[in-house]
Amino acid sequence: MSQFEKTAVTVPATGDTDVAVIPNVDKKLLCMHVGVVTQALDNFDVLGRAHAGAALQDFTPANWASLTAGQRVRFASGNLAAQAAGSAGYFEMDVEGLVEVVVRASAASDSAAVTPRWSLT
């Protein structure tokens, strides 16, 4: 298992900001914890690519709070796209066959500080 932590990323309300760009080599499961302070989030996206030259594909669930079986995102602690300030969210994602995962977010207003921590197994 590989574990990572990134310092807080400032996420403005003016569009999506990359919170984490995660290379993947032969791992199958991504477990991610995101701490949110200052402002709530109003968007949270998870994208991935199958090879270095491929375009990013959007794997964001239509509804974070009600996941459908068979999706790449297997579990979420709630609606990450509306994660409150001063709280933390968590999700698990099947990353088998992906070489990179990109997590993006935006703040509901002003800017939020988002601290991502993750493991790959």
Residue, then its C-alpha position, 0 to 999 in steps of 0.5 A: m500500500s502507498q499512502f500520500e498527503k498533500t498540503a492544503v490546496t486553495v480552491p476558488a469559486t471560479g471553477d474547478t481546481d486540481v486538488a490531486v493528480i495521482p499517478n497509478v501503476d498496477k494499483k486497484l483501489l484508491c481510498m481518498h480523504v479530503g478535509v475542507v475548511t474556510q468554505a463549503l464545496d459546490n463541486f467535486d469531480v473525479l477523472g481518470r485516463a487509461h494511458a498517458g496519451a488519452a483524454l481524461q474521462d469523467f467518472t464522477p457519480a451523478n449523485w455522490a450520496s446515492l451510488t449505483a453498483g458497478q460504477r468506478v466510485r464504490f463508496a462515498s461518505g456523502n455528497l462530496a460536491a456539497q462538502a461543508a466547511g470544517s468537515a471531511g469527506y471520503f471515497e473509494m474508487d476502482v482504479e484498475g487499468l487507469v494510469e492517472v486519476v485527477v480530483r477537482a473541486s470548487a468552492a461555493s463562494d470565495s475560496a476553500a482550503v482542501t487537504p487531500r490524503w489518499s492510499l493506493t492498494 
